[in-house]
Amino acid sequence: MEHTKHIWRAVLIILLVPISYVVIHHIAVPESFGVYGHYRADSVKEFMDTPVIHGDRESCQSCHEKQNKELLANKAKGKHATVPCENCHDAVSFHVKPDSKTGELVKIEKMVIVRSYRLCAYCHEYLEARPNAFPQVKCKEHVISQDAEFSEEVCVKCHDPHNPSLKEEGKKDEGKKDAK
Amino acid sequence: MSPEIIGYSFPNDIHVTWSLMIAMYPYLTGLVAGAFMVSALYHVFGITALKPVSRLSLVTSFGFLLFATVPLLVHLGHPERSLNIVFTPNFSSAMAGFGFIYTAYFILVLFEIWLIYRKDIILLARRSRGIKRAFYACLALGVYDISEPALAVDHKTVTILAAIGIPLACFLHGYVGFIFGAIKANAWWSTPLMPIVFLFSAIVSGIALLILLYLVLMKFANKPIEPECVQALCQWEWLFIIVTVTLELLEIITLAYERSEAWMVIAPLLSNQLAFSFIGIQIVFGSLIPIILLGIVVLLRSLLTNPLRNTIAFIAALLLMMQVFTMRWNIVIGGQIFSKSMRGFRENYSPGLFEKEGILVALLIFLLPFVAIAVFQKLFPNLEPSSDHAQKVEAH
């Protein structure tokens, strides 16, 4: 074992690596880690405590059933019947909040209405990955093939976002004219 | 499908999320493993012709090891969270092994370099004064024993470390290949051959880098280039590139012959989207030409003059460095530009010059290991094993 002093010193230094690993692991890994699975169990409660910002269809309908009866009936007939309002509009909690005394919903902000083709394209721009049965177009080519000019709000000129089947013929022509 | 998720989860493979940085990572770790293999050829397998690059190969491996993770950190939105994989590894993912394999390999290479340079460090400590002396004395761990038996112990330990290092280096890089090869959802990646192809191409890139570094460093230092060393590097490089290309082609030929549903998307992928980078660069320009060039060096050895051999080796090595990079690119990017539904392709990916994960950043990251090697050379001036110590420790 003579002449191996330097080797042992190096080995001691190397041993510091696993030792510091254990120490850092002990200090840095939260106590609740691994209680339920490979995550921090406390995070479950933290997530539960975060405020809910989205609602469901009923949250919107509680007011709009009366205010926009026709619009909702039209939506229920169309292909977007099952698309939740918040998919295209904003989260309900940015629009209304419950009154602190009565608990009734009070409007705090005007609801966002996006008319840009980009929102439509998110689901309907042509992609090989989408099943063929799903309605999809190459937006720009589609508009040009309809003899219309491309603009930011071009989709809603022919399609009602709440019931996207083509608007009545007269209105469709109007849309083309507008688009031009 | 419940109505709530229409529009959010579908389609879910629009973007190429693994960018140029993810292609850089296997490239850099490949150079780490490849350079180490050259040092192992000398230290373990006794290929004495490689003695002039025995130190350089280890230092190169270490230099690239220092920065191998940088592309991944640049890619991450929260690089600080990378430590989570080290301290709370989830072993249901292959990624969990990273911290352990990387750390073990890091320690091993550092220990081996330290033993090889120990006498140099001690001599530098004796020659220096002040802070410099303290620095080298610290590195010597306060032991100034450079007697014959101590150097014999060093040599024995180096051989053992190099022998352990071979499977470790194979693990380090094979596991990168495994991460791709074990993704069953991706037909272009999912093959047990992937770790082996990665490993062999890593060795190709490592040897190529050493040929380039050795020729350039000797030229700049005005030192003689050992023809035996260049010849040996070329011979090993020839062997490994032939095996690598065979494996790469075997993989494609198997897919083509089986004509499974995956081939319906991989065939157009190779002939359209990847036509230039796969057929043009990886196979023809990066493999066929270097195989011919290195074949000339190996088979027509007696007809070559030293400068001609060096020039051919330099060109072949440059092409092979490019070949291995395009192989990484074709795997990483190629696997993402077709839809997992096998219905077709996404838009092709090309990195921007100045973006966060762009070409300039990639070039900078690639240059960092060379800066590390230069700093190392400044601190410990003997990259060539010419000292007595080196001969004693390394010449077995």
Interface residues (C-beta under 8 A of the other chain):
Chain A: E2 H3 T4 K5 H6 I7 R9 A10 I13 I14 V17 Y21 I24 H25 A28 V29 F33 G34 H38 T82 V83 P84 N87 Y122 C123 L127 E128 A129 R130
Chain B: P3 E4 I6 G7 Y8 F10 P11 D13 I14 F87 T88 N90 S92 T103 I107 F111 W114 R118 A140 L141 G142 V143 D145 S147 P149 A150 A152 V153 T157 S339 K340 S341 R343 G344 F345 R346
